[in-house]
Amino acid sequence: MNYKYILFYFFISSHILLSQEQALVKTSSEKVNSRIEIGSSYSYSGLNGLLGVSIKIKKNEIGVGVRTSITQFSRYSSSNFVGMYLEYNRMLFTEKKLNSLINIHYGNLFRKFNSPVNNEKAWFQVHELYAGYGLSYKIQKFYIVNTINYGGYIERQKSFYKNETTTFFHVGPMIKLSIKYEL
């Protein structure tokens, strides 16, 4: 797997979010927090590793990051898939160190693969969109976040035998566990 792409996505997305945070701090009297996140999710695309950044303003948190597949979910795959995710959290209530939240999560994974019948190459892609509920527990500057979501995914792959693109639509659950550190 080529880690240059993962680092590139992470640095670009963190630069964009942190520059937006600085602009918000200058124009707003609200407290703005930035966080870095490492975690994993399990959904149709298998077990995925996540690395991202987020900003939190009042009860809203927006995050972006990179994700990579840890398990193989496609028979066409001989290496890991790489993609990105976007996430929105809305805090519902806070009880001391415990928060409940609503979560909307979009993620994608891409991989270029070779044809088993000729020298042609094509992209295999999965797009996932989930909504759900979660809990966040704060320990000093660390947050342990667990969400349980339900939604759908679109899988697109090229059929080299028929020379056409096949698209699948399905629904299913996603479970995510992550640790965030407040900067």
N, C-alpha and C positions, 0 to 999 in steps of 0.2 A: 504494500500500500504506500502511496506517496503522501507523506506527512506535510509536504510543502503547501498543498492545497488547504489542509485543515488549519495550519498556522496562518495562512493568508486570509481565509475567511474570518478567523477569530480576531486578528489584529485590525482588519478593516471594520468589522462590526463593533468591536470595542471602541475604536477611535470615533466612529459615528455617534454611538450612544454617549460616550463621555463628553464629546464636544457639545452634544445637545443638552447634556446636564449642565455644563458651564453656562450655556446661553439661558437656560431656564432659571438658574440661580441668580443671574444678573437681572432678569426681568420679573422675578416672582419673589414674594416674601415667604412662600411655602417652603417647608423643609424637603429637600431632594436628596435621596440616598442612592448611591450606586453599589451594586453587588456583583461579585463573580460567583459562578455556579459550576459545580461538577456533579454529574449524576448519571443515572441510567433510566431507561424506559423499556417496557416490554409491551409490544403490540403485534399487529399482523407482520410487520417487518422483522420481528424477532427481538432479541436483546440488543439495545443500542447504547453506546456511550455518548454523553453530552458534555460540552464545555461551552459556557456562555457568559454574557454580561447582561445586567438589567439596571433599570433606573426605577425608583419608586417615588411617586408624588402623592401625598395624602394616602388614599386607600387603593391607588392604582399602581400596578407594576407592569412594565413592558420589558421583555427580554428577547435577546437574539443570540444565536450561537451556532456551533457546528455539531454535527452528530455523525457517528460512524457505526456501522453494523458490527456487532461482536459475534453474532451467530449468522450462519448462512441460511437464508430463507428462499433462495432461488436455485433451481437445479442448473441454471446457466452460469452461476457465479463460481468463480474459482478464487476470488479475493474479496476483500471487504468493500461495501458500498460507502460512499461519502455523500453528505448532504448538509442541510442547515435546518434550523427550527426557529419559529417565532412563537412567542407566548404572551398571553395577557392574563394577569391575575387581578381580581377585585376582592379586596379584603371585606368580609362581611361583619365579623365581630372579633374583638380582642378581649381575652380574659387573661390578664397578667402576661404570661409568656406564650400563651396558646392563641393562634389565629385560625379562623376558618376562612376559606376563600373559594371563589368560583374561578375556574381555570378554562381558558380556551387555548388550544395547542395546535399549531400547524407544523408539519415536518415533511421533509422530502429526502429521498435517497436516490443517487444516480450511480450507474456503473456502465462503462463501455465494455462490451463483450464481443467475442469473435463468433462467427457463424460456424456451426459444425459441418456445413456442406460446402462452403466456399471461403474465400478470403475476405468477405465483407464484414464490416464492423457496424454495430448499432448501439444505441443507448437503451438501457433497461431503467425504468423510472417508477418510483412509488411516491404518491402524494397522500398524506394522511391529515385529517382534520378531526379533532376531538374536543368535546366540552364535558366538564365534570366538576367535581367538588374535591376539596383537599383540606389538609390541616398543615399548619406550620408551627413549629416549636422553636423558641428562641433560647439560645444558651450563649450569653455574653454577646459577641458579634457574629455568632454562627446561627444559621437557621436550618433546621431539618424539615424538609417539605415533602409531603406524600400526597399525590393526587390520584384519583380513580376517575377515569373518563370513559365516555362512549361516543363513538362517531363512525366515520367511514373512511375508506381509502380507495384510491384509483391506482391501478397498476397498468403500466403500458410497456409492451415489449414487441419487438419485431419478430415476425415469423419468417425465417429464412426459407422455409419450404414453400410457403404460399406468397412470399414477397409482399406482405401486408403487415400493418400494425394491429395488434390485438389489445383491446382495452377491457379491463375487469373492474367492476364496481362492487364493493362489499361493505358490510358494517361489522363492527366489533369493538372490544374494549381496549383500553390502554392504561397501564399502571406506571407511574413515574415516582422515583425516589431520588432526591437530590440534596446536596448540602450547599448552602449559600454563605458567603462571607461578606459582611457589610464593610465597605471601604471608608 
